[in-house]
Amino acid sequence: MKLVRFGPRGLERPGILDGEGRVRDLAGIVEEIGPEELSPAGLARLATVDVSTLPLADPGARLGVPFTGTRNFVCIGLNYADHAAESGAPVPTEPIIFLKALTALSGPYDPVEIPRGSTKTDWEVELGVVIGSRAKYVSEAEALQHVAGYVIVNDISERSFQLERGGTWDKGKGHETFGPVGPWLVTKDEIPDPQDLEMGLEVDGQVMQHGSTRTMIFGVRTLVSYVSHFITLMPGDIISTGTPPGVGMGKKPAPIYLRPGQEMHVWIKGLGAQRLKTIAC
């Protein structure tokens, strides 16, 4: 299944894609796409719905974050060896964990703000893992049992705030609109191998990133298990699993950063694509 939420910000309705890629309105079936619907039982109930009988949504409707109820927006740093190299950082021996502010969450086509005083706003295409059931101290063998599905995340980052202003990475990661998610939540049954997904990102039509989850240092099973030993994961939580090389910070001969008036095209095979225009804050 491909689950969505559509409508104005704060007034989104639950939806599902039909076989032709059209959004169908689920409001007569469920009130939301939230923790209950993301549970194994909730997804099983949704899988019984005859999607063709549901009303079509307005094809021009805005798409929001495709689910609600996120308590933890967990990100993994430097999870591709070649991205660590372009960042001038050693390859980690354990996953690097940081949290992204929940106010950073935004829809897959919403404008992305360039923060006031920013000189180094950057992009990062990432596979997002959406949790479907409570996970605490889970083994790698059990890890995927706790996954509801997968999404695209663009872990937008202001590098000077992240690396040059002291403290942790969080201040460069948490600006409002710095966490576009979607367009869809694709349930895990449609993604048989999350370690074989091609991904990419373009800015104004120029390819900046092109990689695959095959080259992750720590795979999805490892990450879900590892994070669950430090943070109790709940339905609706997100683990954003790191980015392949090609971020603006690592460009040669000189870094390239975002400015207002540009457009990012962000995609992962099987998970759709985001189109994001940058605006001044």
N, C-alpha and C positions, 0 to 999 in steps of 0.2 A: 504494500500500500504506500501511497504518497499522500501524506497528510499536510494540510495547509491551514492558515488562518487568513481571512481576507476582510477588507473593509478599512475604514479610517482608523488611525491610531487611537487605541483605547476603546474602540467599538468593534473589534474584529469578531468575525463569526467563524465557527469551525467548518472546515471543508476537506474534500478529498478529490484527487484527480481521477477522472474516468479513463477509459482505454484510449481515448483520443487526446488526452492531455488537457481536457477542460476541467475547470473547477466546479465541483458539485457541492451544494449547501448541505451540511450535516446537522444544521440546527434543529431539525425535527427528530434527530436521533440522539445527539448529545448536546450539552450546553457549551462545552469547551473541548479543546484538545489540551488536557492538563495531566497531572500525575495519575489520576484514576484511569484515564483513557490510555496512558502510556504503559500501564501495568500489563503483565502477560494476559490477565483475564480481560482487561479493557480492549487490548488489541485483538484478542480472539473474538470478542463481540463485534467489533467494527468489521472484522473480516467476513462476517456473515451477511453484511448489508449488501443489497442489490443496488450498486452504485447507479445503474442506468435509470432507476426510478426516482432519483433525487433531483430537485430543481437545479438548474444551471445558475451559477453566479454570474454577475455582470462581468464580461470578459475584460473590462477596463478597470476592475476593482484592484485597489492596492493590496499587495501581499505583506503581511506582517511576519514577525517571528512565528514559525509554524507550530509552536506549543507554548504553554505557560507553566508557571510553577517552579522555575529555576531558582534554586537556593544557592548553588555553588557553580560558578563559571570558572572552571579550572583550566589552566593552560600549561602546556609543556614546552619548555625552552630548549632550543638547540638539539632537536630530536632527529636531525638529518646531519650526517657527518660533514657533507659538503657545505651545508649552511653554517655549521660551526666554524669551518675553515674560513669562509668568506667574512665571518664576523670576528675573526682573529681570536677565537675562543677554543680551548681544548675540548675534545670529544668527552661528554660526560660519562662517568662510570655508573651513575644512577640518574633516573629522570629528575630534571629540574622542574619544580612545581611553583607556579605563582597563580594568583587569583585576579580575575578581571572584574571590574565593577559591574554590577547588574544594570546600572543605568547606561552602560555602553551598548546594551542589546538594542538592535534595530533591525528593520526589515531588509530584504534582499535588494530592493530598488530604492530605498530611502536615501536622501542626501547624506553625505559624510562631511562633517565639519572639520575644517582646518583650524585648530585651536588658536586663540589669541597668543601672539608671541612665538608661534611655531615656525621653525625653519627646517625641520627634519621629519615631517610626517611621512610614514612609510607603509607599505602593504605587506601582507602575509597570507597567502591562500593556505587553508588548513582543513583537514578532515576533522569534523566534530562528531564525537560519540555521545549519544543521548541515553541517559540511564532510565531504565524502566522499573526497577525494583531496588529496594534498599540494599546497599552493598557496604559491608564492614568486614574487614579481614577476610576477603574472599581469595580463593586460590586462582591461579591462572587457568586451571582446568574448568573452574566454575564461572570465570569472568564474563563470558559472552552470554550466559544465562541472565545477566543483569542489564543487558543492553536492549533498549527498545528499537534503536535505529541510528541512522547517520544523517549528517547535514554538512553543508558547506559553512565554514566560518572564515571570515576575513579578520585576522587579528591585527587590526590597524594599530600602529605604534608611532609615538612621537619620540624619536631617538635621543634628542637632546634632553627631553624631560626624563627619559628612561635611564640614560647612562651618564649624564653630565650634571645632574641636579642633586646628587647625593641620595642615600637610602636605597630602597628596593626598586625593582622594575615597575611597580604598580602605577606610579604617577605618570609614566609614559604610555600606559596601556588602557587607562580607565576613562578617557574623555567620552562624553556622550556621543553616540553614533560610532564608536570605535569597535563595535562588535556586531556587524551585520551577520545574520544567521538565516539560512534558507537558500532557495525558495521553498523547499519541501523538507519534511522529515520522511526519509525513506526507511521503511521498516527493515529489520535485519534479514528477513527471509529473502529480500530482493537483492541483498549484497552478500553473496556466498563467501567472498574472500575480501575483507577490508584491507588486506595487505597487497592488493593488486588493483589499485585505482589510480588511473592517470589523472593529473591535475595541472592547471595552469592559470596564469593571470596576465592580462594585458592592460596597459595604460595608453589611452588614445590610439588603440590599434597596434601598439608595439608590444611584442611578446617580452615580458619581463621574467616570468617564472614558467617552467615546464618540468614536471617531475612526476614521481610515482610514490605511492605509499610503500612500494617494495623496498625502498631505501631508508625507511625509518630505522633508527637505532633500536628503539623500544617499540614493539608492536602493540596493537590494541589490547590483546589479552594481558600483556605485561602491565600496561598502563592502568587499566581498570583495577587489576589486582593491587598494584603498587599504591595507587592513590587511596584505595580503600583502607590501607593500613595507617593512613594519616588523617584522612577526612572521610567521615561517613557520607556516602553518596546516596542521594534520594532521587525518586522519580522526577524527571524534568531537569536534572543537573546535566551539565555539559562538560566533557573533557575535550579541549581543543589540542590536537596531538602534535603540533609543531609544523614547520614549514620547510619546503625544499629550497635550494639556493635560488638566487635571483632577486632578493630584496634590494630596495634602493640603496641601502647603506653599503652594500657590498659591490656596487657597480664600479667598473674600472673604465677609464683612468680616474674617474671622479664619481662620488655618490650622486644619485638622482632622487629627488624627493617630490612629493605631491604638492600641488598648488591649487588654489580655487579655479574652477572651470574645467577640470579634467574629468575623464570617465574611466573607471575600472571595469573590466570584464573578467569575472572570476568563475572558474568552472572546475568541477570534478566529475569524471565519467560516471553516469548513472544517478547523479545527485542534482543535476540541473546547473543553472548558472545565475550569477548575480550581475547586475549592471548598476553601478554606483557612481553618481556624480559628486564631485567635491565642491563645497561652498565655503565661503569665509564665515567664521563664527561671529 
